[in-house]
Amino acid sequence: MVKIRKLASLEKGLEEITRILTEEEIKKAINKGSSYIRKCSDPDPDSDGIKRNIDHVDSIALDKACVKKGFAPPLLTSHQYILDQQKSELNSDELNDVSRMLVKFSILEGDLNKFIIDATDPLGPGGEKMTQIEKKKIFDSIKKIEDKILKIKLSIDKSS
């Protein structure tokens, strides 16, 4: 039976790891197999009554392996999601208005597009090559979008 994991949980991040990384990649990253990851991703205690938890060092190594493959780090994302969910309890009015958040998201996306277009403009400060300042603006803009996406997810998760 497939177990449903809470969206804001390390177990969900570990479940994602097993989808992204192969058995060999997991073994190379932490010297343990995917069965260990599956045990740690189980939200319930095992038959011995023990809830398995992943070591912090292993979680970092697994996230690094995912990043090397071009994927966002699932465990870092889980940590961020858990903390953001905690923060959202302090500011719940904003999370109740998904429509307003989507409008803000569209504005942030427009800002990102403008930064990228400006940064790749041959007549810009660095020509077709991005300057460090342009890269920083783009990364900051992406972070704002990621934060907004997280708020939208939290709002949807909260309503169910």
C-alpha positions as CSV (number, residue, x, y, z in Angstrom):
1,M,0.0,0.0,0.0
2,V,1.3,3.4,-1.0
3,K,1.7,5.7,2.0
4,I,0.8,9.4,1.6
5,R,3.4,11.7,3.1
6,K,2.7,15.1,4.4
7,L,3.8,17.8,1.9
8,A,5.8,19.6,4.7
9,S,7.9,16.7,5.8
10,L,11.4,15.2,5.4
11,E,9.7,11.9,4.5
12,K,8.3,13.6,1.4
13,G,11.8,14.9,0.5
14,L,13.2,11.4,0.9
15,E,10.4,10.0,-1.2
16,E,11.5,12.5,-3.9
17,I,15.1,11.4,-3.6
18,T,14.1,7.8,-4.5
19,R,12.5,9.1,-7.6
20,I,15.4,11.2,-8.7
21,L,18.4,9.1,-7.8
22,T,19.2,5.5,-8.9
23,E,20.3,2.9,-6.4
24,E,23.9,3.4,-7.6
25,E,23.8,7.2,-7.2
26,I,22.4,6.8,-3.6
27,K,25.0,4.3,-2.7
28,K,27.8,6.5,-4.1
29,A,26.4,9.5,-2.2
30,I,25.9,8.0,1.3
31,N,27.3,4.4,1.1
32,K,23.8,3.1,1.9
33,G,21.1,1.7,-0.4
34,S,17.7,3.0,-1.5
35,S,16.1,0.6,1.0
36,Y,17.6,2.7,3.8
37,I,16.1,5.8,2.2
38,R,12.7,4.1,1.9
39,K,12.8,3.2,5.6
40,C,13.6,6.7,6.6
41,S,10.9,8.0,4.3
42,D,8.3,5.9,6.0
43,P,6.2,8.2,8.2
44,D,5.3,5.3,10.5
45,P,7.6,3.3,12.9
46,D,8.8,0.0,11.6
47,S,7.8,-3.4,13.0
48,D,10.2,-2.9,15.9
49,G,8.5,0.3,16.7
50,I,11.4,2.4,15.6
51,K,11.0,5.5,13.4
52,R,14.1,5.7,11.2
53,N,15.6,9.1,10.6
54,I,18.3,10.2,8.1
55,D,21.6,11.7,9.3
56,H,22.0,15.3,8.4
57,V,25.3,14.6,6.6
58,D,23.5,12.0,4.5
59,S,20.7,14.4,3.7
60,I,23.2,17.0,2.4
61,A,25.0,14.4,0.3
62,L,21.8,13.2,-1.3
63,D,20.7,16.8,-2.0
64,K,24.1,17.4,-3.6
65,A,23.7,14.3,-5.8
66,C,20.3,15.7,-6.9
67,V,21.8,19.1,-7.7
68,K,24.5,17.4,-9.8
69,K,21.7,15.8,-11.9
70,G,20.0,19.2,-12.4
71,F,17.2,18.8,-9.8
72,A,16.3,21.0,-6.9
73,P,17.5,19.6,-3.6
74,P,14.4,17.8,-2.2
75,L,15.5,17.7,1.5
76,L,16.5,21.4,1.6
77,T,13.2,22.2,0.0
78,S,11.4,20.1,2.6
79,H,13.3,21.9,5.4
80,Q,12.4,25.3,3.9
81,Y,8.7,24.2,3.4
82,I,8.5,23.1,7.1
83,L,9.9,26.4,8.3
84,D,7.8,28.4,5.9
85,Q,4.7,26.6,7.1
86,Q,5.6,27.6,10.6
87,K,6.1,31.2,9.5
88,S,2.8,31.1,7.7
89,E,0.9,30.5,11.0
90,L,2.1,34.0,11.9
91,N,0.7,35.6,8.8
92,S,-2.4,33.5,7.8
93,D,-4.5,36.3,6.2
94,E,-2.2,36.5,3.2
95,L,-2.4,32.8,2.6
96,N,-6.1,32.8,2.4
97,D,-6.1,34.8,-0.9
98,V,-4.7,32.6,-3.6
99,S,-5.9,34.9,-6.4
100,R,-3.9,37.8,-4.9
101,M,-0.8,35.6,-4.6
102,L,-1.1,34.5,-8.3
103,V,-1.2,38.2,-9.3
104,K,1.9,38.8,-7.3
105,F,3.5,35.7,-8.9
106,S,2.8,37.1,-12.4
107,I,4.4,40.4,-11.5
108,L,7.5,38.6,-10.1
109,E,7.6,36.4,-13.3
110,G,7.5,39.6,-15.4
111,D,10.4,41.1,-13.4
112,L,12.4,37.9,-13.9
113,N,11.8,38.0,-17.7
114,K,12.9,41.6,-17.8
115,F,16.1,40.9,-15.9
116,I,16.9,38.0,-18.2
117,I,16.2,40.0,-21.4
118,D,18.2,43.0,-20.2
119,A,21.1,40.7,-19.1
120,T,21.3,39.0,-22.4
121,D,21.0,42.2,-24.5
122,P,24.1,42.6,-26.7
123,L,23.9,46.3,-25.9
124,G,23.8,45.8,-22.2
125,P,26.7,46.3,-19.7
126,G,28.2,42.9,-20.3
127,G,27.1,42.5,-23.9
128,E,25.6,39.0,-24.4
129,K,27.5,37.8,-21.3
130,M,25.8,38.4,-17.9
131,T,27.6,40.6,-15.4
132,Q,27.7,39.5,-11.7
133,I,25.2,42.3,-10.9
134,E,22.8,41.0,-13.5
135,K,23.2,37.4,-12.2
136,K,22.5,38.6,-8.7
137,K,19.3,40.4,-9.8
138,I,18.2,37.2,-11.7
139,F,19.0,34.9,-8.7
140,D,17.2,37.3,-6.3
141,S,14.2,37.4,-8.6
142,I,14.1,33.6,-8.9
143,K,14.3,33.3,-5.1
144,K,11.3,35.7,-4.8
145,I,9.4,33.5,-7.2
146,E,10.3,30.3,-5.3
147,D,9.1,32.0,-2.1
148,K,5.8,32.9,-3.8
149,I,5.3,29.4,-5.1
150,L,5.9,28.0,-1.6
151,K,3.2,30.4,-0.3
152,I,0.8,29.2,-2.9
153,K,1.6,25.6,-2.0
154,L,1.1,26.3,1.7
155,S,-2.2,28.1,1.0
156,I,-3.5,25.1,-1.1
157,D,-2.2,22.6,1.5
158,K,-3.8,24.6,4.3
159,S,-7.2,24.6,2.5
160,S,-7.4,20.8,2.3
